[in-house]
């Protein structure tokens, strides 16, 4: 029979074990307490406004004016945040759309998205206290999707501005806006990522969040837990038109720089280098002799543009711009676009197996760009020569070279089905890069010889011209060399 002393010790040990076992759970539960958004919503809502626009005598499609065919896949991926009117095409004499905004000064300056007020004949701003004002558009910048409005009022509640560069993935953020016209709706989530590049949106390093954003939230503020605006809600990723867990905001640091330009000059200026670039793949990096894939590969240069005057050439890989690393090709347009025209910047680049640096004077991006429409050069199947890449190529005649404005190159006239290289009939192969060296292509015979010299495991890259645009195409390993 167990004595009382031993029973006491066992009971004591059991109680201690239970207490120790509960401690991690209690600490875990305390660490998982959600933040309280009530105070933030009460204090910040008065500085958030509802924006409605009127377009007189114009119809708006079910796509809400988005300038894209609804059958285009990109239409469903990145559609703007205007509520969709029922019944498809609407031929009403007036067209109203809803968005959001926020007050940045007590004397009536309001920020929103450029797409919210795009094409509007009248812009109206409604405050939390139900007062309504006719707004004047100070300026709008479509490239960054930032617009600045002015209403005639004083002593208005204003937002506090934060530092978007200090945001970190996982941090709580709050949106206040008018989704589907439901004014001053509050939603919360976390920062999913920073510096996101979106198709056709090269000038903004977007903040990605999982905050519930819907049509009507456009132009509204994104707050951190200190009640500071860190972004402007701008776009969503959606296949249905509604929220699907991914939304994007313009960093407030960038937006405030744009609004300052709009306030002082009525427009915003963006830097330009005059280059066409593409991503550097692993195979391309190996063929250029780069230690690793990265940077922006220059595939064409604007004649007499800023880059051409600085000595940048097609085939250069830009690795750093103005002292900042260019990790991917999408980094470069943002870096250049946000620089003031006339500024000089250092460009560190990789050329023919060596690092070089040049100084470039940034130009100004013009809204009106001259379109170049080229005609495809005539080709003759009789001149074609089969190649080990699964393509048929032919030499260019003097007339073709004159028409294409090239001195060298060969024409792709046919591509065998099932080939893995991204070439098309009509492409002009200008050069081949391998083992850190680049050679111009002058004839079909020379091209075939160079291809035969490449071993199957040697990475190579072709410089081609397609519809007046130069691009680099990697040669898949295993498709070069003797068979």
C-alpha positions in Angstrom: 0.0 0.0 0.0 1.3 3.4 -1.0 2.2 5.6 2.0 0.9 9.2 2.3 4.4 10.8 1.7 4.8 9.0 -1.6 1.3 9.8 -2.7 1.9 13.5 -1.9 5.0 13.6 -4.0 3.3 11.9 -7.0 0.4 14.3 -6.8 2.7 17.3 -6.6 4.7 16.1 -9.7 1.5 15.6 -11.6 0.2 19.1 -10.8 3.6 20.7 -11.8 3.6 18.7 -15.1 0.1 19.9 -15.9 1.0 23.5 -15.1 4.2 23.4 -17.3 2.2 21.8 -20.1 -0.3 24.6 -20.0 2.2 27.4 -20.1 3.1 27.2 -23.8 -0.6 27.0 -24.8 -1.4 30.1 -22.6 1.6 32.0 -24.1 0.6 30.9 -27.6 -3.0 32.0 -27.0 -1.9 35.4 -25.7 0.4 35.9 -28.7 -2.5 35.2 -31.1 -4.8 38.0 -29.9 -6.0 39.9 -33.0 -5.6 43.7 -33.1 -8.5 46.0 -32.3 -9.4 48.1 -35.4 -12.2 50.0 -33.7 -10.2 53.1 -32.7 -8.4 53.2 -36.0 -11.7 53.1 -38.0 -13.3 55.8 -35.8 -10.4 58.2 -36.0 -9.6 57.7 -39.7 -13.0 57.4 -41.4 -13.8 61.1 -41.4 -10.8 61.7 -43.7 -11.9 59.1 -46.2 -14.3 60.3 -48.9 -16.6 58.8 -51.5 -16.1 59.9 -55.1 -18.7 59.8 -57.8 -18.2 60.9 -61.4 -20.6 61.9 -64.2 -20.0 61.4 -67.9 -22.5 63.2 -70.0 -23.8 61.7 -73.2 -21.4 58.7 -73.3 -22.3 55.1 -73.0 -20.3 52.8 -70.8 -20.0 49.0 -71.4 -20.4 46.3 -68.8 -16.7 46.5 -68.6 -17.1 49.9 -66.9 -15.1 51.8 -69.5 -12.1 49.5 -69.2 -10.4 49.9 -72.6 -10.1 46.2 -73.4 -12.1 43.5 -75.1 -13.9 41.5 -72.4 -12.8 38.3 -74.1 -9.2 39.2 -73.4 -7.8 37.1 -70.5 -6.1 40.2 -69.1 -9.5 41.9 -68.8 -10.6 39.5 -66.0 -7.1 39.5 -64.3 -6.6 43.3 -63.8 -9.9 45.1 -64.2 -10.4 48.5 -62.6 -12.7 49.0 -59.7 -15.8 50.6 -61.2 -19.1 49.0 -60.2 -20.6 47.2 -63.1 -24.0 48.5 -64.2 -26.6 45.7 -64.7 -27.7 44.8 -68.1 -24.5 45.2 -70.0 -24.4 48.3 -72.3 -25.9 51.3 -70.7 -27.0 54.2 -72.9 -28.2 56.6 -70.2 -27.5 60.3 -70.8 -25.3 60.3 -67.7 -23.0 57.7 -66.4 -22.0 57.6 -62.7 -19.2 55.6 -61.3 -18.0 55.3 -57.7 -14.6 55.3 -56.1 -12.9 56.4 -52.9 -10.3 58.9 -51.9 -8.8 60.6 -48.8 -8.1 64.1 -47.7 -4.5 65.1 -47.4 -4.8 68.8 -46.5 -7.3 70.8 -44.4 -8.0 73.2 -47.3 -9.4 70.5 -49.5 -6.8 68.5 -51.5 -8.0 64.9 -52.1 -6.1 62.0 -53.5 -7.5 59.1 -55.5 -6.8 56.9 -58.5 -6.4 58.4 -62.0 -8.7 55.7 -63.4 -11.5 56.7 -61.0 -11.9 60.1 -62.6 -10.7 59.2 -66.1 -13.0 60.7 -68.7 -15.3 62.4 -66.1 -17.2 65.6 -66.9 -18.0 66.1 -63.3 -16.4 64.8 -60.1 -18.2 64.9 -56.7 -16.8 64.3 -53.3 -18.9 63.1 -50.4 -17.7 63.3 -46.8 -18.6 61.1 -43.8 -20.8 63.9 -42.4 -22.8 63.8 -45.7 -21.6 67.1 -47.1 -21.0 67.0 -50.8 -18.6 69.1 -52.9 -18.0 69.5 -56.6 -14.3 68.7 -57.1 -11.8 70.3 -59.5 -9.2 67.9 -61.1 -5.8 69.4 -60.4 -4.0 66.6 -62.4 -3.9 62.9 -63.1 -1.0 60.6 -64.0 -2.1 57.4 -65.7 1.3 55.8 -65.5 1.2 55.6 -61.7 -2.7 55.8 -61.4 -2.5 58.8 -59.1 -4.9 61.8 -59.3 -5.2 65.0 -57.2 -8.5 66.8 -56.6 -9.5 70.0 -54.9 -12.7 70.9 -53.1 -13.6 74.3 -51.7 -13.7 73.6 -48.0 -11.6 74.4 -44.9 -10.8 72.8 -41.6 -11.3 69.3 -43.0 -10.1 66.2 -41.2 -6.9 64.9 -42.8 -5.0 61.6 -42.9 -1.6 61.0 -41.3 1.0 59.8 -43.8 3.3 56.9 -43.1 6.4 55.5 -44.6 5.6 52.7 -47.1 9.3 51.7 -47.3 9.1 50.5 -43.7 6.2 48.0 -44.4 7.0 44.4 -44.0 5.3 41.2 -45.3 3.0 39.9 -42.6 2.2 43.3 -41.1 -1.5 44.2 -40.5 -3.1 46.8 -42.8 -6.6 48.2 -43.0 -8.6 49.6 -46.0 -11.4 52.1 -45.7 -13.5 52.8 -48.8 -16.8 52.4 -50.7 -16.9 48.9 -52.2 -20.0 48.6 -54.4 -21.1 52.0 -53.1 -21.2 50.9 -49.4 -19.5 53.9 -47.9 -16.8 53.8 -45.3 -16.5 50.0 -45.2 -13.6 48.8 -43.2 -11.6 45.6 -44.1 -8.4 44.3 -42.8 -5.6 41.9 -43.7 -1.8 41.7 -44.0 0.9 42.7 -46.4 1.5 39.7 -48.6 4.5 41.1 -50.5 6.2 44.3 -51.6 7.6 45.6 -54.9 5.2 43.6 -57.1 5.4 44.3 -60.9 2.2 43.9 -62.8 1.7 43.6 -66.6 1.6 47.0 -68.3 2.3 48.7 -64.9 6.0 49.2 -65.0 6.2 52.4 -62.9 4.8 51.2 -59.6 6.3 48.8 -57.1 2.9 47.6 -55.8 2.2 46.5 -52.3 0.3 43.2 -52.4 -2.2 42.5 -49.6 -5.0 40.1 -48.8 -7.2 42.9 -47.6 -10.7 42.5 -49.1 -10.9 45.1 -51.9 -13.8 45.3 -54.3 -15.1 47.7 -57.1 -15.5 51.1 -55.4 -12.4 50.7 -53.1 -10.3 52.3 -55.8 -8.4 55.4 -54.6 -9.1 54.7 -51.0 -6.4 54.6 -48.3 -4.5 51.6 -46.9 -3.6 52.2 -43.3 -1.0 50.6 -41.0 -2.0 49.9 -37.3 -0.7 53.3 -36.3 -3.4 54.9 -38.4 -1.0 56.2 -41.1 -1.7 55.9 -44.8 0.9 53.6 -46.4 -0.8 53.1 -49.8 -3.6 53.8 -52.2 -5.7 50.8 -53.1 -5.6 50.5 -56.9 -6.1 47.0 -58.4 -7.1 43.5 -57.7 -6.3 40.1 -59.2 -9.7 38.5 -60.1 -11.3 36.1 -62.5 -14.8 37.1 -61.4 -14.5 40.9 -61.0 -14.7 40.6 -57.2 -12.2 40.0 -54.4 -10.2 36.7 -54.6 -7.6 37.3 -51.9 -5.1 39.4 -53.9 -5.1 43.2 -54.1 -2.5 45.8 -54.9 -1.8 49.3 -53.5 0.4 52.1 -54.7 3.1 53.0 -52.1 2.2 56.3 -50.5 5.8 57.5 -50.8 5.6 57.3 -54.6 2.0 58.7 -54.7 3.0 61.8 -52.7 5.9 62.5 -55.0 3.5 62.3 -58.0 0.8 64.5 -56.3 3.4 67.2 -55.6 4.2 67.3 -59.3 0.5 67.5 -60.1 0.0 70.3 -57.6 2.8 72.4 -58.9 2.8 71.7 -62.6 -0.5 69.9 -63.3 1.3 66.9 -64.7 3.9 64.4 -63.7 7.1 63.6 -65.6 8.8 60.3 -65.9 12.3 59.4 -66.9 13.2 57.5 -70.0 16.4 55.7 -71.3 15.2 54.7 -74.7 15.8 50.9 -74.5 13.8 47.8 -75.0 14.6 45.1 -72.4 13.7 41.5 -71.5 14.3 39.0 -68.7 17.6 37.1 -68.5 17.0 33.4 -68.3 19.4 30.9 -66.9 20.4 29.7 -70.4 20.9 33.3 -71.5 23.1 34.1 -68.5 25.3 31.1 -69.2 25.6 32.0 -72.9 26.6 35.6 -72.0 29.1 34.3 -69.4 27.2 35.8 -66.5 27.7 34.2 -63.1 23.9 34.0 -62.5 20.6 35.0 -64.1 19.5 38.5 -63.3 19.4 42.1 -64.6 17.8 43.5 -67.7 18.8 42.4 -71.1 18.9 45.2 -73.7 17.5 43.9 -77.0 17.1 47.2 -78.9 18.1 50.9 -78.6 16.2 54.0 -79.6 18.3 55.8 -82.2 19.9 58.9 -80.7 18.1 58.2 -77.4 19.6 58.7 -73.9 20.9 55.1 -73.8 22.4 55.3 -77.4 24.2 58.6 -76.5 25.6 56.9 -73.4 27.1 54.1 -75.4 24.7 51.3 -74.3 24.4 48.6 -76.9 22.0 45.7 -77.7 23.2 42.6 -75.9 24.2 44.5 -72.8 22.8 43.3 -69.5 22.1 46.1 -67.1 22.9 44.9 -63.5 22.9 48.1 -61.5 21.2 51.5 -62.1 22.1 54.5 -60.1 23.8 52.3 -57.5 20.8 50.0 -57.0 20.8 46.4 -58.1 18.5 45.4 -61.0 17.4 42.0 -59.9 14.8 41.4 -62.6 14.1 43.3 -65.8 10.9 44.8 -64.3 13.0 46.7 -61.8 14.6 48.9 -64.4 11.5 50.7 -65.8 10.5 51.7 -62.3 13.9 53.0 -61.4 14.3 55.0 -64.6 10.6 56.2 -64.6 10.8 57.7 -61.1 14.0 59.7 -61.9 13.8 63.3 -62.8 14.5 64.0 -66.5 17.9 65.6 -67.0 19.4 63.6 -64.1 22.6 61.7 -64.7 22.8 58.2 -63.5 25.5 55.4 -63.5 24.6 52.2 -65.3 26.7 49.1 -64.5 26.4 46.5 -67.3 27.8 43.3 -68.5 29.1 43.3 -72.1 31.0 40.4 -73.8 32.2 38.8 -70.5 33.2 42.0 -68.8 31.7 44.6 -66.4 31.5 48.1 -67.6 29.8 51.3 -66.4 28.5 54.3 -68.3 26.8 57.6 -67.4 23.4 58.2 -68.9 21.4 61.4 -68.9 17.8 60.5 -68.3 15.3 61.8 -70.9 11.6 62.5 -70.4 8.9 60.0 -71.4 6.6 61.5 -74.0 3.0 60.5 -74.1 2.8 60.6 -77.8 5.1 58.0 -79.3 5.7 57.4 -82.9 4.4 54.0 -84.0 6.6 52.1 -86.4 4.8 49.6 -88.6 7.1 47.3 -90.6 6.3 45.0 -93.4 7.4 41.4 -93.2 10.2 40.7 -95.7 9.3 38.5 -98.6 10.7 35.0 -98.4 11.1 32.1 -100.8 10.8 28.5 -99.7 13.2 27.6 -102.5 16.0 29.5 -100.8 15.4 27.7 -97.5 18.1 25.5 -95.9 17.2 23.0 -93.2 18.9 23.6 -89.9 19.5 21.4 -86.9 17.3 23.6 -84.7 14.3 22.4 -86.7 14.0 25.6 -88.7 14.5 26.5 -92.3 16.5 29.7 -93.0 17.6 31.6 -96.1 20.0 34.4 -96.8 18.7 37.9 -97.2 18.7 39.5 -100.6 20.1 43.1 -100.9 16.5 44.3 -101.4 15.4 42.5 -98.2 18.2 44.0 -96.2 17.3 47.5 -97.5 13.7 47.0 -96.6 14.5 45.6 -93.2 17.3 48.2 -92.6 19.8 45.6 -91.6 23.3 44.9 -92.8 23.5 41.3 -91.7 21.2 38.4 -90.8 19.3 35.5 -92.2 15.5 34.9 -92.5 13.5 32.1 -90.8 11.2 30.8 -93.5 9.8 27.7 -91.8 9.7 26.1 -88.3 9.3 22.4 -88.0 6.3 21.3 -85.8 7.3 20.2 -82.3 10.4 22.5 -82.1 11.2 23.8 -78.6 12.8 27.1 -79.7 10.7 30.2 -79.9 11.2 31.1 -83.5 8.6 32.0 -86.1 8.6 32.4 -89.9 9.6 36.0 -90.7 12.1 36.3 -87.8 15.5 37.6 -88.8 18.4 36.0 -86.9 21.0 38.7 -86.4 23.5 37.2 -84.0 24.4 34.3 -81.8 25.9 34.5 -78.3 27.7 31.6 -76.6 30.5 31.2 -74.1 30.5 34.9 -73.4 31.1 35.9 -77.1 28.6 37.3 -79.6 29.0 36.9 -83.4 26.9 38.6 -86.1 25.2 36.2 -88.6 26.1 37.0 -92.2 25.0 33.9 -94.0 23.2 30.6 -93.7 26.5 28.7 -94.2 28.1 30.6 -91.3 25.1 30.1 -89.1 25.0 26.3 -89.6 28.8 26.1 -88.9 28.4 28.0 -85.6 25.4 25.8 -84.6 27.4 22.7 -85.4 30.3 23.9 -83.2 28.0 24.2 -80.2 28.0 21.2 -77.9 24.6 20.0 -76.7 25.3 21.1 -73.1 26.5 24.6 -74.2 24.0 27.4 -73.6 23.4 29.7 -76.5 21.2 32.7 -77.3 20.0 34.1 -80.6 19.4 37.8 -81.2 16.5 38.1 -83.6 14.4 40.8 -85.1 10.6 40.3 -85.0 8.2 42.9 -86.3 10.8 45.8 -85.9 11.5 44.7 -82.4 14.8 43.0 -81.4 14.6 40.2 -78.7 16.9 37.5 -77.4 15.8 33.8 -77.7 17.6 31.1 -75.7 18.6 27.9 -77.5 17.3 25.0 -75.5 20.1 22.8 -74.5 20.2 19.5 -76.4 19.1 21.3 -79.7 22.6 22.4 -80.8 25.6 20.6 -82.1 26.0 17.5 -84.2 23.5 14.7 -83.9 
